[in-house]
Amino acid sequence: MSKRRYVLKPRQKKILEALRNLGGLATTRQIAKAVELHVNGVSQSLSTLRDRKYVKYKDGKAGDMSWSLEVCI
């Protein structure tokens, strides 16, 4: 079975690039600061990216949730 590919929105691409530039592991707040977006919007995008297997939730709560990259971008 092949892995399904999704078309990423510009915001999602920006978030993935920021996470990569932050070393592949960062909190929601760190990513939000890097992309200059509100933490709530970044959190929603990260949840979508998690569901699509682009990122993985590591630990933490609210803005301090840690995320890691699951794909090479």
ROVOSE-160422 format. One record per atom (N, C-alpha, C): residue number from 1; residue in one letter; atom name; x negated, y, z. Coordinates in steps of 0.05 Angstrom, whole numbers, plus 5000, padded with zeros to 4 digits. Atoms other than C-alpha are relative to their C-alpha. Layout:
<tivos>
+-----+--------+-------+------+------+------+
| num | residu | atome |   xx |   yy |   zz |
+-----+--------+-------+------+------+------+
| NUM |      A |    CA |    X |    Y |    Z |
...
+-----+--------+-------+------+------+------+
</tivos>
This chain:
<tivos>
+-----+--------+-------+------+------+------+
| num | residu | atome |   xx |   yy |   zz |
+-----+--------+-------+------+------+------+
|   1 |      M |     N | 4983 | 4977 | 5000 |
|   1 |      M |    CA | 5000 | 5000 | 5000 |
|   1 |      M |     C | 4982 | 5025 | 5000 |
|   2 |      S |     N | 5016 | 4976 | 5001 |
|   2 |      S |    CA | 4971 | 5068 | 4981 |
|   2 |      S |     C | 5010 | 5020 | 5020 |
|   3 |      K |     N | 4993 | 4979 | 4982 |
|   3 |      K |    CA | 4970 | 5126 | 5028 |
|   3 |      K |     C | 5014 | 5022 | 4985 |
|   4 |      R |     N | 4984 | 4979 | 5013 |
|   4 |      R |    CA | 5022 | 5178 | 5012 |
|   4 |      R |     C | 4986 | 5027 | 5002 |
|   5 |      R |     N | 5013 | 4974 | 5001 |
|   5 |      R |    CA | 4995 | 5246 | 4992 |
|   5 |      R |     C | 5022 | 5021 | 5002 |
|   6 |      Y |     N | 4981 | 4978 | 4997 |
|   6 |      Y |    CA | 5031 | 5310 | 5012 |
|   6 |      Y |     C | 4988 | 5025 | 4988 |
|   7 |      V |     N | 5008 | 4973 | 5009 |
|   7 |      V |    CA | 5028 | 5379 | 4982 |
|   7 |      V |     C | 4999 | 5017 | 5025 |
|   8 |      L |     N | 5003 | 4984 | 4977 |
|   8 |      L |    CA | 5001 | 5423 | 5036 |
|   8 |      L |     C | 5007 | 5029 | 4994 |
|   9 |      K |     N | 4994 | 4972 | 5002 |
|   9 |      K |    CA | 5027 | 5493 | 5047 |
|   9 |      K |     C | 4975 | 5016 | 5006 |
|  10 |      P |     N | 5024 | 4984 | 4994 |
|  10 |      P |    CA | 4976 | 5550 | 5049 |
|  10 |      P |     C | 4993 | 5002 | 5029 |
|  11 |      R |     N | 5005 | 4999 | 4972 |
|  11 |      R |    CA | 4984 | 5556 | 5124 |
|  11 |      R |     C | 4988 | 4975 | 5011 |
|  12 |      Q |     N | 5011 | 5026 | 4991 |
|  12 |      Q |    CA | 4971 | 5482 | 5134 |
|  12 |      Q |     C | 4971 | 4997 | 4991 |
|  13 |      K |     N | 5028 | 5001 | 5010 |
|  13 |      K |    CA | 4908 | 5486 | 5091 |
|  13 |      K |     C | 4982 | 5018 | 5017 |
|  14 |      K |     N | 5016 | 4981 | 4984 |
|  14 |      K |    CA | 4884 | 5546 | 5130 |
|  14 |      K |     C | 4994 | 4989 | 5028 |
|  15 |      I |     N | 5003 | 5012 | 4973 |
|  15 |      I |    CA | 4895 | 5509 | 5196 |
|  15 |      I |     C | 4980 | 4977 | 4998 |
|  16 |      L |     N | 5019 | 5022 | 5003 |
|  16 |      L |    CA | 4858 | 5447 | 5171 |
|  16 |      L |     C | 4971 | 5010 | 4996 |
|  17 |      E |     N | 5027 | 4989 | 5005 |
|  17 |      E |    CA | 4800 | 5489 | 5146 |
|  17 |      E |     C | 4989 | 5012 | 5026 |
|  18 |      A |     N | 5010 | 4989 | 4975 |
|  18 |      A |    CA | 4796 | 5525 | 5213 |
|  18 |      A |     C | 4992 | 4978 | 5019 |
|  19 |      L |     N | 5007 | 5023 | 4982 |
|  19 |      L |    CA | 4796 | 5459 | 5251 |
|  19 |      L |     C | 4974 | 4988 | 4991 |
|  20 |      R |     N | 5026 | 5010 | 5010 |
|  20 |      R |    CA | 4740 | 5434 | 5206 |
|  20 |      R |     C | 4977 | 5019 | 5008 |
|  21 |      N |     N | 5020 | 4980 | 4994 |
|  21 |      N |    CA | 4701 | 5499 | 5217 |
|  21 |      N |     C | 4994 | 5001 | 5030 |
|  22 |      L |     N | 5003 | 5001 | 4971 |
|  22 |      L |    CA | 4711 | 5491 | 5292 |
|  22 |      L |     C | 4987 | 4974 | 5009 |
|  23 |      G |     N | 5014 | 5025 | 4993 |
|  23 |      G |    CA | 4674 | 5424 | 5290 |
|  23 |      G |     C | 5018 | 4976 | 4999 |
|  24 |      G |     N | 4982 | 5023 | 5002 |
|  24 |      G |    CA | 4735 | 5379 | 5278 |
|  24 |      G |     C | 5015 | 4994 | 5026 |
|  25 |      L |     N | 4985 | 5004 | 4975 |
|  25 |      L |    CA | 4760 | 5385 | 5350 |
|  25 |      L |     C | 5004 | 5027 | 5013 |
|  26 |      A |     N | 4994 | 4974 | 4989 |
|  26 |      A |    CA | 4796 | 5446 | 5379 |
|  26 |      A |     C | 5028 | 5000 | 5012 |
|  27 |      T |     N | 4974 | 4997 | 4989 |
|  27 |      T |    CA | 4855 | 5469 | 5419 |
|  27 |      T |     C | 5018 | 5016 | 4981 |
|  28 |      T |     N | 4981 | 4984 | 5016 |
|  28 |      T |    CA | 4918 | 5500 | 5390 |
|  28 |      T |     C | 4993 | 5029 | 5001 |
|  29 |      R |     N | 5007 | 4971 | 4997 |
|  29 |      R |    CA | 4897 | 5568 | 5418 |
|  29 |      R |     C | 4975 | 5007 | 4984 |
|  30 |      Q |     N | 5025 | 4995 | 5015 |
|  30 |      Q |    CA | 4827 | 5563 | 5387 |
|  30 |      Q |     C | 5006 | 5002 | 4970 |
|  31 |      I |     N | 4993 | 5001 | 5028 |
|  31 |      I |    CA | 4857 | 5546 | 5319 |
|  31 |      I |     C | 5016 | 5025 | 4993 |
|  32 |      A |     N | 4984 | 4976 | 5004 |
|  32 |      A |    CA | 4909 | 5602 | 5325 |
|  32 |      A |     C | 4983 | 5025 | 4998 |
|  33 |      K |     N | 5018 | 4977 | 5000 |
|  33 |      K |    CA | 4855 | 5652 | 5341 |
|  33 |      K |     C | 4984 | 5001 | 4974 |
|  34 |      A |     N | 5016 | 5001 | 5024 |
|  34 |      A |    CA | 4813 | 5629 | 5282 |
|  34 |      A |     C | 5015 | 5007 | 4975 |
|  35 |      V |     N | 4984 | 4994 | 5024 |
|  35 |      V |    CA | 4870 | 5635 | 5232 |
|  35 |      V |     C | 5017 | 5025 | 5003 |
|  36 |      E |     N | 4985 | 4976 | 4994 |
|  36 |      E |    CA | 4900 | 5697 | 5264 |
|  36 |      E |     C | 5030 | 4997 | 4997 |
|  37 |      L |     N | 4971 | 5005 | 5000 |
|  37 |      L |    CA | 4969 | 5667 | 5272 |
|  37 |      L |     C | 5009 | 4995 | 5029 |
|  38 |      H |     N | 4989 | 5005 | 4973 |
|  38 |      H |    CA | 5015 | 5660 | 5333 |
|  38 |      H |     C | 4997 | 4970 | 5007 |
|  39 |      V |     N | 5005 | 5027 | 4991 |
|  39 |      V |    CA | 5001 | 5598 | 5374 |
|  39 |      V |     C | 5025 | 4982 | 4995 |
|  40 |      N |     N | 4976 | 5017 | 5004 |
|  40 |      N |    CA | 5074 | 5574 | 5367 |
|  40 |      N |     C | 5002 | 4990 | 4971 |
|  41 |      G |     N | 4999 | 5008 | 5028 |
|  41 |      G |    CA | 5071 | 5573 | 5291 |
|  41 |      G |     C | 4979 | 4980 | 4994 |
|  42 |      V |     N | 5022 | 5019 | 5004 |
|  42 |      V |    CA | 5004 | 5538 | 5292 |
|  42 |      V |     C | 5007 | 4973 | 5012 |
|  43 |      S |     N | 4992 | 5025 | 4986 |
|  43 |      S |    CA | 5032 | 5486 | 5341 |
|  43 |      S |     C | 5020 | 4985 | 4982 |
|  44 |      Q |     N | 4980 | 5013 | 5017 |
|  44 |      Q |    CA | 5091 | 5472 | 5294 |
|  44 |      Q |     C | 4986 | 4987 | 4976 |
|  45 |      S |     N | 5014 | 5010 | 5023 |
|  45 |      S |    CA | 5044 | 5464 | 5235 |
|  45 |      S |     C | 4983 | 4976 | 5007 |
|  46 |      L |     N | 5016 | 5023 | 4991 |
|  46 |      L |    CA | 4998 | 5418 | 5274 |
|  46 |      L |     C | 5017 | 4975 | 5005 |
|  47 |      S |     N | 4981 | 5023 | 4996 |
|  47 |      S |    CA | 5058 | 5374 | 5293 |
|  47 |      S |     C | 5006 | 4987 | 4973 |
|  48 |      T |     N | 4994 | 5010 | 5027 |
|  48 |      T |    CA | 5075 | 5367 | 5219 |
|  48 |      T |     C | 4975 | 4986 | 4989 |
|  49 |      L |     N | 5025 | 5012 | 5009 |
|  49 |      L |    CA | 5002 | 5353 | 5202 |
|  49 |      L |     C | 4994 | 4974 | 5014 |
|  50 |      R |     N | 5004 | 5025 | 4985 |
|  50 |      R |    CA | 5000 | 5300 | 5257 |
|  50 |      R |     C | 5019 | 4979 | 4989 |
|  51 |      D |     N | 4981 | 5020 | 5011 |
|  51 |      D |    CA | 5062 | 5266 | 5229 |
|  51 |      D |     C | 4991 | 4989 | 4973 |
|  52 |      R |     N | 5010 | 5008 | 5027 |
|  52 |      R |    CA | 5028 | 5264 | 5161 |
|  52 |      R |     C | 4972 | 4988 | 5002 |
|  53 |      K |     N | 5026 | 5013 | 4995 |
|  53 |      K |    CA | 4964 | 5236 | 5192 |
|  53 |      K |     C | 4975 | 5016 | 4991 |
|  54 |      Y |     N | 5023 | 4983 | 5007 |
|  54 |      Y |    CA | 4919 | 5295 | 5176 |
|  54 |      Y |     C | 4984 | 5007 | 5026 |
|  55 |      V |     N | 5013 | 4994 | 4974 |
|  55 |      V |    CA | 4904 | 5310 | 5250 |
|  55 |      V |     C | 5011 | 4980 | 5021 |
|  56 |      K |     N | 4992 | 5017 | 4978 |
|  56 |      K |    CA | 4908 | 5272 | 5315 |
|  56 |      K |     C | 5000 | 5016 | 5026 |
|  57 |      Y |     N | 4999 | 4988 | 4974 |
|  57 |      Y |    CA | 4931 | 5297 | 5382 |
|  57 |      Y |     C | 4982 | 4985 | 5020 |
|  58 |      K |     N | 5019 | 5012 | 4981 |
|  58 |      K |    CA | 4878 | 5285 | 5435 |
|  58 |      K |     C | 5011 | 5001 | 5029 |
|  59 |      D |     N | 4990 | 4997 | 4972 |
|  59 |      D |    CA | 4903 | 5313 | 5502 |
|  59 |      D |     C | 5007 | 5029 | 5005 |
|  60 |      G |     N | 4993 | 4972 | 4992 |
|  60 |      G |    CA | 4928 | 5375 | 5538 |
|  60 |      G |     C | 5029 | 5006 | 4997 |
|  61 |      K |     N | 4973 | 4991 | 5002 |
|  61 |      K |    CA | 4992 | 5414 | 5542 |
|  61 |      K |     C | 5002 | 5028 | 4988 |
|  62 |      A |     N | 4994 | 4974 | 5012 |
|  62 |      A |    CA | 5022 | 5474 | 5505 |
|  62 |      A |     C | 4977 | 5009 | 4983 |
|  63 |      G |     N | 5021 | 4989 | 5017 |
|  63 |      G |    CA | 4969 | 5519 | 5475 |
|  63 |      G |     C | 4973 | 4988 | 5004 |
|  64 |      D |     N | 5025 | 5012 | 4993 |
|  64 |      D |    CA | 4914 | 5479 | 5507 |
|  64 |      D |     C | 4998 | 4971 | 4990 |
|  65 |      M |     N | 5002 | 5027 | 5012 |
|  65 |      M |    CA | 4929 | 5415 | 5467 |
|  65 |      M |     C | 4976 | 4998 | 4983 |
|  66 |      S |     N | 5023 | 5004 | 5017 |
|  66 |      S |    CA | 4867 | 5387 | 5434 |
|  66 |      S |     C | 5008 | 4984 | 4976 |
|  67 |      W |     N | 4994 | 5014 | 5025 |
|  67 |      W |    CA | 4869 | 5364 | 5362 |
|  67 |      W |     C | 4974 | 4993 | 4986 |
|  68 |      S |     N | 5023 | 5007 | 5016 |
|  68 |      S |    CA | 4820 | 5328 | 5318 |
|  68 |      S |     C | 5008 | 4994 | 4971 |
|  69 |      L |     N | 4995 | 5006 | 5028 |
|  69 |      L |    CA | 4815 | 5320 | 5243 |
|  69 |      L |     C | 5000 | 4970 | 4996 |
|  70 |      E |     N | 4999 | 5029 | 5007 |
|  70 |      E |    CA | 4835 | 5252 | 5215 |
|  70 |      E |     C | 4994 | 4995 | 4971 |
|  71 |      V |     N | 5006 | 5002 | 5029 |
|  71 |      V |    CA | 4819 | 5266 | 5142 |
|  71 |      V |     C | 4977 | 5018 | 4994 |
|  72 |      C |     N | 5021 | 4982 | 5010 |
|  72 |      C |    CA | 4761 | 5296 | 5105 |
|  72 |      C |     C | 5012 | 5020 | 4982 |
|  73 |      I |     N | 4989 | 4979 | 5017 |
|  73 |      I |    CA | 4778 | 5362 | 5074 |
|  73 |      I |     C | 4977 | 5017 | 4988 |
+-----+--------+-------+------+------+------+
</tivos>
